[in-house]
Amino acid sequence: MVHTELKYSENELNSTRSRLETAKEAYLAANHDASIKAKSVEREKLEAEKNAINARMRSLTLQADTRARLAIKKGEASKKKGEIDLMYEPYHNNSDAVLIHHPFRAPSLETNNQRLQELAGTEAQASTIEQDVERATT
C-alpha cells in the first residue's frame, strides 16, 4: 500500500513537472518578457511626454497670469492718468488763463511776466500783480 501511494505520488509529480515545462515553453514562446519590457519603455516615454506637457502648461499659465496682471495694471495706470488729466485740464487747455500752472513746478516769473505783458501790456510788479491781473481779465 505504501508502495502504491508512492508510485501514485511519483506519477502525479511527473505530470505536474511536465505541465510546468509545457507552461514554461508556452511562456517563452509567447515572449512575454520582451512584451513587458516594450510596454514599460512605452509607458516611460508617455510619462516623460506628460511631464513635458505639464511643464509647458505651467509656463503658459504663468505667462497668462502675468499678462492678465499687466493688463490690469495698465488699465489702472490709464485710469489714474485720466484722473490726473481731468484734474489739470484747466491749466493746460484754458488759453484765457493769465497764470499757467504746471502740476509739478511753480510757474516762473518770466512766464507770468510774458503772459501779463501779452494781455495787459505792462510788466509784472510784485506789489501790483493782483491788480494788473484783474484789469487784464476784465
Sequence and secondary structure as in RCSB ss.txt:
>XXXX:A:sequence
MVHTELKYSENELNSTRSRLETAKEAYLAANHDASIKAKSVEREKLEAEKNAINARMRSLTLQADTRARLAIKKG
EASKKKGEIDLMYEPYHNNSDAVLIHHPFRAPSLETNNQRLQELAGTEAQASTIEQDVERATT
>XXXX:A:secstr
 HHHHHHHHHHHHHHHHHHHHHHHHHHHHHTHHHHHHHHHHHHHHHHHHHHHHHHHHHHHHHHHHHHHHHHHHHH
HHHHHHHHHHHHHHHHHH TT SS  BTTB   HHHHHHHHHHHHSS   TTTHHHHHHHHH 
